[in-house]
Amino acid sequence: MTNLTRRDILKLGAAGLAALALTSLRLDEAAALESRAAFQGRATYSGVPVYDAPSFNANKQLKLLGKDEVVNILAQTIGDGDYNRVWYRFDRGYTYSGWLQPVHTNPQIPLTTLPRKNMLGEITVPFAETRKFATQYADRSYRMYYGSTYWVNGIFPNADDGTVWYQVYNRLYNLNVYVNAADMRLIPDEELAPLSPNVPDALKFIHVDLRTQYVTCFEGEKMVYRSRCSSGAGPKTPLGNFKTYHKGPSIHMTNEGDDAIRIYDLTGVPWVSFFTGNGEAFHGTYWHNDFGKPRSHGCVNLPNAAAKFIYRWTSPVVPPETEYLHQPNVGTAVTVVKSEA
């Protein structure tokens, strides 16, 4: 079962057995539990409950975590859950993994010069406070979260306090903000190079199943990557055949231009591979960790590592210095289906 082919997935989906087959692999739980490296969790909303056992029906609720509160994860265990049974244990009890963003605190050594005009940067701490000027005493602007990405266009050392600040231009807000360089890693070009460049694009294929909430990537008949996702809950992710014809490694996503009241305003969404003209895309996600449950506004939410794989593996190939690339009639094939129950 660990070597399912593209043909196997399609047959199982048509027969209504895809969820059973994929669940039997237990790859999600295995992947979650095999990592023994210490990490932290950031509460993605205000009021995350902490229980005395890894169960929604635990005997006691111990406390509530505030939004962006960071805790040290001591262990991972299997508990309650329909599609995701991983729970995190820390010094004050247990909480469901879908409510905490897995994060690390990895301070960086600042660069003093930029290799070129714009460089892509990634936040390497649970969250970073941006400032309106290049000093820690300036007024705050907005927060940048672990794994989110931004274009850096300037470096500003501050002689008064010894800090170094990266300047980030926000096109939507039409303003510059400054982030402490210790909180951001500038991404080298080789980390943006295409994956499997020798495999013809015609052999690459992405299969998205909205019922099982799995994204599976194939090279010919061989499965090369698989991840849980969170597709659209309203509006739904569209069914059909598409291509990843426009992409960008950092996108500010918002529905500000819609008639509806603003629902989301997400800066620095990483590793975005659009597959429709209406904005549906594969992309990284820092505002939840609840993969396996539909909850987006139409996009296919993915863990950052999965989104980065798809971004680098699919066509068109985006040059390291390019913020956004649009190439109609080009792209890796995507099929979105809803398998039978």
DASULDA-V890310 format. One record per backbone hydrogen bond with DSSP energy under -0.5 kcal/mol. CO is the residue of the C=O (numbers start at 0). NH is the residue of the N-H. Records with the same first field share a line. If there is no record, write none. Layout:
CO: NH / NH
//
This chain:
0: 3
3: 222
4: 8
5: 9
6: 10
7: 11
8: 12
9: 13
10: 14
11: 15 / 16 / 17
12: 15 / 339
16: 20
17: 21
18: 22
19: 23
20: 24
21: 24 / 25 / 26
22: 25
25: 29
26: 30
27: 31
28: 32
29: 33
30: 34
33: 35
38: 72
39: 102
40: 42 / 70
41: 100
42: 67
44: 47
47: 64
49: 61 / 62
50: 93
52: 54
53: 79
54: 57
59: 51 / 61
62: 49
64: 46 / 47
65: 68
68: 42
70: 40 / 72
71: 73
72: 38
74: 88
76: 78 / 86
84: 78
85: 96
86: 76
87: 94
88: 73 / 74
89: 92
92: 89
93: 50
94: 87
95: 98
96: 99
97: 288
98: 43
99: 101
100: 41
102: 39
103: 105
104: 106
107: 109
118: 151
119: 186
120: 149
121: 184
122: 146
123: 105
125: 145
127: 129 / 143
129: 140
130: 177
132: 134
134: 137
138: 131
141: 129
143: 127
144: 147
147: 122
149: 120 / 151
150: 168
151: 118
153: 166
155: 164
156: 158
157: 161 / 162
162: 157
163: 180
164: 155
165: 178
166: 152 / 153
167: 169 / 176
168: 170
169: 173 / 174
174: 169
176: 167
177: 130
178: 165
179: 182
180: 183
181: 107
182: 123 / 124
183: 185
184: 121 / 186
187: 190
188: 191
189: 192
195: 198
197: 199
199: 202
200: 203
202: 219
203: 332
204: 217
205: 207 / 334
206: 208 / 215
207: 209 / 336
208: 212 / 213
212: 228
213: 208
214: 226
215: 206
216: 223 / 224
217: 204
218: 221
220: 5
221: 218 / 223
224: 216
226: 214
228: 291
229: 300
230: 294 / 295
234: 233
239: 335
241: 333
242: 244
244: 326
245: 273
246: 324
247: 271
248: 270
250: 252 / 268
252: 265
254: 257
263: 254
264: 266
265: 252 / 268
267: 148
268: 250
269: 283
270: 272
271: 247 / 273
272: 281
273: 245
274: 242
275: 278
279: 274 / 275
280: 299
281: 272
282: 301
288: 290
289: 292
295: 232 / 233
298: 300
299: 282
300: 229
301: 284
302: 306
303: 307
304: 308
305: 309
306: 310
307: 311
308: 312
309: 313
311: 194
314: 331
315: 317
316: 318
318: 321
322: 249
324: 246
326: 329
331: 243
332: 205
333: 241
334: 207 / 336
335: 239
336: 209
//
